């Protein structure tokens, strides 16, 4: 059992840590206030190869895996969860392609992501089908004019990066639209340039501003047979893709919690009160100690989950361990950012300090890619089924 990174991962961590301090930190507040897409950071991440971390070398990535991407996201999320989301989007939509896509799909769609020349997004949720994925209404019917082709119609919502994407991984009902059977759902690659594809609106968000979240509208979009990911009726692919993403989302929470606590600690060490610094008070030290312990617990859960995902351990029996990382790290981020606001007092509530930004951004993490309640349900089911057991 090893608890240290090998030389390559340690170098990756140190490189991204320096890049995050020098390039991401100075931009974080401006991105939050303006809501403008940080094209400069996108180009920086592309030039430094960070978008290719989890993409195999044969498709022009670096092959650092989910653990490599997790490490990078943790460092970036210390300052900006918007920038961390940009990195996450190198894996969320490409995951199903890497897991079950054809060789032609991988050669066509992965290198552009790895090089930072293209962007992609993931279309699963709908207004009436968020956590209830089987309730989706987006339909795919056979194209009568193209053998093996499909015509997609429907709407996907709350899609991160929707306005910037060049292509989308979209899930639709290829069976009866009213069916709740998992084998009625199929994954497709939909090119942004296809006729009938539009982004009618983007959302006004509480936090994580700068990467647009919004609606993807599909109006009789023709999708060729070669853009079906895996098998028709392969809904299991959606779950495998999301399962393998748990540590990557957890890394956003881990980094945010670290960044928020570090900022607050530096503040209380300098702020005078009652003839002492705030940091001199035992009650404050205890709160810091408890949160530092939570951060380290989240780190162990997150790194283990990333290690498991890189071993291909993201099928049903491993779900409790993966879900624990997402649940614990993201809820920890909410607690850490809340504590940071409290430690700064009134100042923490003001835009003069990033603590209020951390607080807003943290809440998103408990909702996206499976809410806290969904994760708890998966963990509980895993225990009841014996997938997580101790004898």
C-alpha positions in Angstrom: 0.0 0.0 0.0 1.4 3.3 -1.1 0.2 6.8 -0.1 2.6 8.8 -2.2 2.4 9.7 -5.9 5.0 8.3 -8.3 7.4 10.7 -9.9 5.2 11.5 -12.9 2.1 12.3 -10.8 4.1 14.3 -8.3 5.6 16.4 -11.1 2.1 16.8 -12.6 0.8 18.0 -9.2 3.6 20.5 -8.7 3.3 21.8 -12.3 -0.4 22.4 -12.1 -0.1 23.8 -8.6 2.3 26.5 -9.9 0.1 27.2 -13.0 -3.0 27.5 -10.8 -1.3 30.0 -8.5 0.2 32.1 -11.3 -2.6 32.0 -13.9 -5.9 30.8 -12.4 -5.9 32.5 -9.1 -5.6 36.1 -10.5 -8.5 35.5 -12.9 -10.9 33.7 -10.5 -12.8 36.7 -9.1 -13.1 38.4 -12.5 -14.5 35.3 -14.1 -17.1 35.1 -11.3 -18.1 38.7 -11.5 -18.3 39.0 -15.3 -19.5 35.5 -16.1 -17.4 35.6 -19.3 -16.0 32.4 -20.6 -12.2 32.3 -19.8 -10.9 31.6 -23.2 -7.4 32.5 -22.0 -7.5 29.6 -19.5 -8.9 27.3 -22.1 -6.0 28.0 -24.4 -3.6 27.7 -21.5 -4.9 24.3 -20.5 -4.8 23.2 -24.1 -1.2 24.3 -24.5 -0.1 22.6 -21.4 -1.8 19.3 -22.2 -4.2 19.3 -19.3 -7.2 18.4 -21.5 -5.5 15.2 -22.6 -4.7 13.9 -19.1 -7.3 11.1 -19.1 -7.1 10.4 -22.9 -4.9 7.5 -24.0 -1.6 8.4 -25.7 -2.7 6.7 -29.0 -5.4 9.5 -29.2 -2.9 12.2 -28.5 -3.5 12.4 -24.7 -0.9 11.8 -22.0 -2.6 8.7 -20.5 -2.4 10.0 -16.9 -5.8 8.6 -16.3 -8.6 9.6 -14.0 -6.1 10.0 -11.1 -4.0 12.4 -13.1 -7.1 14.5 -14.0 -8.3 14.3 -10.4 -4.9 15.7 -9.2 -5.0 18.6 -11.7 -8.6 19.5 -10.9 -7.9 19.5 -7.2 -5.1 22.1 -7.7 -7.2 24.3 -10.0 -10.3 24.1 -7.8 -8.4 25.7 -5.0 -9.0 29.0 -6.8 -11.7 28.6 -9.4 -14.3 25.9 -9.8 -15.1 27.3 -13.2 -11.6 26.5 -14.4 -11.9 23.1 -12.7 -15.2 22.5 -14.6 -13.4 23.2 -17.9 -11.0 20.4 -17.1 -13.8 18.0 -16.0 -15.4 18.5 -19.4 -12.5 16.8 -21.0 -13.7 13.5 -19.4 -17.5 13.6 -18.9 -18.6 13.6 -22.6 -15.6 11.6 -23.8 -16.0 8.9 -21.1 -18.7 6.9 -23.0 -16.7 7.1 -26.2 -13.6 5.8 -24.4 -15.6 3.0 -22.6 -17.7 1.7 -25.5 -17.0 3.8 -28.6 -15.8 2.5 -31.9 -12.2 2.9 -33.0 -13.4 5.4 -35.7 -15.2 7.4 -33.0 -12.2 7.6 -30.8 -9.9 8.6 -33.6 -12.4 11.3 -34.8 -13.4 12.8 -31.5 -10.7 12.3 -28.8 -7.6 14.0 -30.3 -9.4 17.3 -30.8 -10.3 17.3 -27.1 -6.8 16.3 -26.0 -5.2 19.1 -28.1 -7.6 21.7 -26.8 -9.0 22.3 -30.3 -12.5 21.1 -29.6 -14.9 21.2 -26.7 -17.7 18.7 -25.8 -20.7 18.5 -23.4 -22.9 15.8 -21.9 -26.7 15.7 -22.5 -28.6 13.5 -20.1 -30.9 15.6 -17.8 -34.2 16.9 -18.8 -36.7 19.2 -17.1 -38.7 16.2 -15.9 -35.9 13.8 -15.8 -33.0 14.9 -13.6 -32.2 12.3 -11.0 -35.0 10.2 -12.6 -33.0 9.5 -15.8 -35.3 6.8 -17.0 -38.0 9.4 -17.3 -36.3 11.2 -20.2 -38.6 12.0 -23.1 -36.0 12.8 -25.8 -36.7 10.4 -28.6 -34.7 8.7 -31.3 -36.5 7.1 -34.2 -35.0 5.2 -37.1 -34.2 7.4 -40.1 -36.2 6.0 -43.0 -33.7 7.3 -45.6 -30.4 6.2 -44.0 -29.7 2.6 -43.0 -28.8 2.5 -39.3 -29.4 6.2 -38.9 -31.6 7.9 -36.3 -33.6 11.1 -36.0 -33.4 12.8 -32.5 -36.0 15.2 -31.1 -36.2 16.6 -27.6 -34.5 18.9 -25.1 -31.7 18.5 -22.7 -31.1 21.0 -19.8 -28.5 22.0 -17.3 -25.7 21.1 -19.6 -22.4 22.5 -18.6 -20.4 24.0 -21.5 -23.5 23.8 -23.8 -22.8 27.1 -25.5 -19.1 26.4 -26.2 -19.3 22.7 -27.2 -18.4 21.4 -30.7 -20.2 18.1 -30.1 -22.4 16.4 -27.5 -22.8 13.0 -26.0 -26.6 12.7 -25.9 -28.9 10.0 -24.5 -32.3 9.4 -26.0 -35.1 6.8 -26.0 -34.7 4.4 -28.9 -37.6 2.4 -27.5 -41.0 3.4 -26.4 -40.7 7.0 -25.0 -42.9 6.1 -22.1 -40.9 3.0 -21.2 -38.7 3.0 -18.1 -36.7 0.1 -19.2 -33.0 0.8 -19.3 -32.6 -1.0 -22.7 -34.8 1.7 -24.3 -32.1 4.3 -23.9 -29.1 4.8 -26.3 -26.1 7.1 -26.4 -25.3 9.2 -29.5 -22.6 11.7 -30.6 -24.3 14.8 -31.9 -22.3 17.4 -33.8 -23.1 21.0 -33.0 -23.1 21.8 -36.7 -25.9 19.3 -37.5 -29.1 20.8 -38.8 -31.7 21.1 -36.0 -29.2 21.6 -33.2 -29.5 24.8 -31.2 -28.9 26.3 -27.8 -32.0 28.5 -27.2 -30.9 29.7 -23.8 -28.3 29.6 -21.1 -29.1 29.7 -17.4 -28.4 32.4 -14.8 -26.6 30.5 -12.2 -25.9 31.0 -8.5 -22.2 30.1 -8.9 -19.6 28.5 -11.1 -20.0 31.3 -13.6 -18.1 31.6 -16.8 -18.9 28.2 -18.3 -22.4 28.4 -19.6 -25.0 25.9 -18.4 -28.2 25.8 -20.5 -30.5 24.0 -22.9 -29.7 21.9 -25.9 -32.6 21.7 -28.3 -32.8 18.9 -30.9 -35.3 19.3 -33.7 -35.4 16.3 -36.0 -31.6 16.0 -35.9 -30.3 13.3 -38.3 -27.6 11.2 -36.6 -25.7 8.6 -38.7 -25.2 5.0 -37.6 -21.5 5.6 -37.0 -22.4 8.1 -34.2 -24.2 5.5 -32.0 -22.0 4.9 -29.0 -21.9 1.3 -28.1 -25.0 -0.8 -28.7 -28.5 0.5 -29.3 -30.2 0.2 -25.9 -27.0 0.6 -24.0 -28.2 2.8 -21.1 -25.7 1.0 -18.9 -23.1 3.0 -20.6 -24.5 6.2 -19.1 -24.2 4.7 -15.6 -20.6 3.5 -16.2 -19.7 6.9 -17.5 -21.1 8.7 -14.5 -19.7 6.1 -12.0 -16.2 6.7 -13.4 -16.7 10.5 -13.0 -17.4 10.4 -9.2 -13.7 11.0 -8.2 -13.4 13.8 -10.7 -16.3 15.7 -9.3 -15.1 14.9 -5.8 -11.8 16.5 -6.8 -13.6 19.8 -7.4 -15.0 19.6 -3.9 -11.6 18.6 -2.4 -9.8 21.5 -4.0 -12.5 24.0 -3.1 -12.4 22.9 0.5 -8.7 23.3 0.6 -8.7 26.7 -1.0 -11.5 28.0 1.2 -9.8 26.8 4.5 -6.4 28.1 3.5 -7.7 31.5 2.7 -9.6 31.7 6.0 -6.6 30.5 8.0 -4.4 33.1 6.5 -7.0 35.7 7.4 -7.5 34.7 11.1 -3.7 34.6 11.6 -3.5 38.3 10.7 -6.8 39.6 12.1 -6.7 41.2 15.6 -9.5 40.8 18.1 -9.6 41.3 21.9 -5.8 41.8 22.0 -5.0 38.6 20.1 -5.3 37.3 16.6 -8.4 35.4 15.9 -6.2 32.3 15.3 -5.1 32.4 19.0 -8.5 31.3 20.3 -8.9 27.7 21.0 -12.4 27.5 19.7 -11.2 28.7 16.3 -8.3 26.2 16.3 -10.8 23.4 17.0 -12.9 24.3 14.0 -9.9 24.5 11.8 -8.7 21.2 13.1 -12.0 19.5 12.4 -12.2 20.8 8.9 -8.6 19.9 8.1 -9.4 16.3 9.2 -12.4 16.3 6.9 -10.3 17.5 4.0 -7.8 14.7 4.5 -10.6 12.1 4.8 -12.1 13.4 1.6 -8.6 13.2 0.0 -8.3 9.5 0.8 -11.7 8.7 -0.5 -11.2 10.6 -3.7 -7.7 9.3 -4.5 -8.9 5.7 -3.8 -11.9 6.2 -6.1 -9.7 7.6 -8.8 -7.3 4.6 -8.5 -10.2 2.2 -8.7 -11.7 3.9 -11.8 -8.4 3.7 -13.6 -8.4 0.0 -12.9 -11.8 -0.3 -14.6 -13.6 -0.7 -11.3 -16.6 1.4 -12.0 -19.3 -1.3 -12.5 -22.1 -1.9 -10.0 -20.2 -3.7 -7.3 -17.8 -0.7 -6.9 -20.4 2.0 -6.9 -20.5 2.5 -3.1 -16.8 3.4 -3.0 -17.1 5.8 -5.9 -20.2 7.4 -4.6 -18.6 7.9 -1.2 -15.9 10.1 -2.7 -18.4 12.3 -4.5 -20.8 12.5 -1.6 -18.2 13.2 1.1 -15.9 15.6 -0.8 -18.7 17.8 -2.1 -20.5 18.0 1.2 -17.2 18.8 2.8 -16.7 21.6 0.4 -20.0 23.2 1.5 -19.0 22.9 5.2 -15.5 24.2 4.5 -16.7 27.2 2.6 -19.4 27.9 5.2 -16.7 27.8 7.9 -14.5 30.2 5.8 -17.3 32.7 5.6 -17.9 32.4 9.3 -14.3 32.8 10.3 -14.1 36.1 8.3 -17.3 37.3 9.8 -19.0 40.2 8.0 -15.9 40.4 5.7 -16.5 36.9 4.5 -20.0 37.8 3.2 -18.6 40.6 1.0 -17.1 40.4 -2.5 -13.9 41.8 -1.1 -13.0 38.2 -0.3 -13.5 35.0 -2.3 -15.1 33.2 0.6 -18.6 34.0 -0.6 -17.7 32.8 -4.1 -16.4 29.5 -2.6 -19.7 29.2 -0.7 -21.9 29.7 -3.8 -19.7 27.4 -6.0 -19.6 24.6 -3.4 -23.4 24.1 -3.5 -23.4 23.2 -7.1 -21.1 20.2 -6.5 -23.7 18.5 -4.2 -26.2 18.6 -7.1 -24.4 17.9 -10.4 -23.8 14.4 -11.7 -25.9 12.7 -9.1 -27.1 14.6 -6.1 -26.0 13.9 -2.5 -29.2 12.0 -2.0 -28.6 9.9 -5.1 -25.1 9.0 -3.8 -26.5 8.1 -0.4 -29.1 5.9 -2.0 -26.4 4.1 -4.0 -24.1 3.6 -1.0 -27.0 2.3 1.1 -28.1 -0.1 -1.7 -24.5 -1.3 -2.0 -24.4 -2.1 1.7 -27.8 -3.9 1.6 -26.7 -5.9 -1.5 -23.4 -6.8 0.1 -21.2 -5.0 -2.4 -19.8 -3.1 0.6 -19.4 -5.4 3.5 -16.8 -6.1 6.2 -16.5 -9.9 6.7 
